């Protein structure tokens, strides 16, 4: 598994990220691919004169989704035949204005030292979390 850190609170150059009635269309989102099912994604920015996304003929039956205010075509392909097809907007994870995802911390001169200094606070947070009823 790969983890990606996303910088938040930056202006999106393409405008709205999701081209639909998705309520969170003005916030950064993330799409996690099903790597166990062999899922891949084609992101096609295309050209202004392109009427169709650049999909090879055997795969033209695949559903094309629009992101970034319609400027990006997204096509998902799964190798596994057991994989379920889900609406793309329901698979997007909201990265901004999501109480469960915190923005990146500010850069520090010595990140290792900062991590070491954070250990007592983090241990205390873990102990406090065990004492209160949470979402886990």
N, C-alpha and C positions, 0 to 999 in steps of 0.2 A: 504494500500500500504506500502511496505517496501522499504527503501532506503539502498543502499549498497555503502560504500566508498571503492574504489579500489586503492591500492597503485600502482603507476605507476613507470616507469623507473627501473623495476627490471627484471633481466634475467628470461626468461621463461624456467622452467626446462624441459618441453616437446618439446622445439624447436618451430617451427612454430605452430601457433594456429589453422589455418584453412588449411585443406588439399584440396586445389583446386587452381584455378588460381586467387583467390581473391587477389587483389592488396595489401591489407593491411595485408597480412598473417604473418608478423613479429611483429605486434603490438597487445597489449592487446585489447580484445573485450568483449562486454557484450551482453547476450541474455535476453530480457525481455519476460517472459511468459505471455500469455493471461489469467490472473486470472479470468476475468469475464466469459470467455468461458470454464473455468475448465481445462486449459492446464497444463500438467505435463511433466517433462522431465526425461528420463532414461539416466543416464551417466554410461556407462559400459567400464571400463578399461580392463576387461577380463584378460585372460592369453595368453601367447604366443601360446599355442596349440589350442586356441579357434578359430574355423573357422567362427562362427556366434555369434552375440551378445546374451546376456542372455535375451531373450524376451519370454514371455509365448506364448504357441501355438495359442490362439485366436488373438494375436496381431502381429503375424509374417508377416502380410501383410503390416505393417507400414514401411515407408521409414526410412532407417538408414543413418545418415549423419556422416561424420568423422571430428574430430577436433584434434588439437594438433599433427599435422603431422601424422594423421591416428592412433594415439595411443588411442583415445577415441571415442567410438561409442555413438552417440546421437540419441535418438528416442523421438519424440514429440507425445503426445496423447492429443486430445481435447475431452472434454465431450460434448461440444456443437456441434450439427450437422450443425450449420450455419457458423462455423468458416471456414475461407479460408485457404487453404494450401499454404504456401509461401516457396520459397527456403530459406534454413537456412542462407546461406551467405548474403542474402539481408536483413535479420532481425537482423544481428549483428550490434551493435553500437560500432564504433571505439572509444576506450578510450585514446589511445596514438596518438600523431600527429593529434589531432583534435582541431581546433582552438576554438571550442565551449565548450570544457571540460578542466578545469584547474587541474593541479596536486594538491594533498593534500598539505596543508601548513606544515611547520616545526613544530614539537612539541614545546610547550612553557610551562613554569612552571605553569602559571595561565591562563588557556584558557578563563575563564570568564572575567578577567581583559583585556586580549587581545581583546576580542569581544567588550567590552565597549569602549576601546580606538579606535577601528575601526569604531565606529558609525559615527563620523563626516565625515570621508573619504567616507564611503558607502553612506551616505546621499548626499554628493557632487557628487558621481558617478551617483546616480539615477537622480539627477537634470540635470547633463550634458547629460545623456542618453535621457532625455525627450526633450532636446534642439536640439539634432541631429537626423537625420533620420537613423533608424537602421533596423534590420530584423523583428522587431515586428510591 
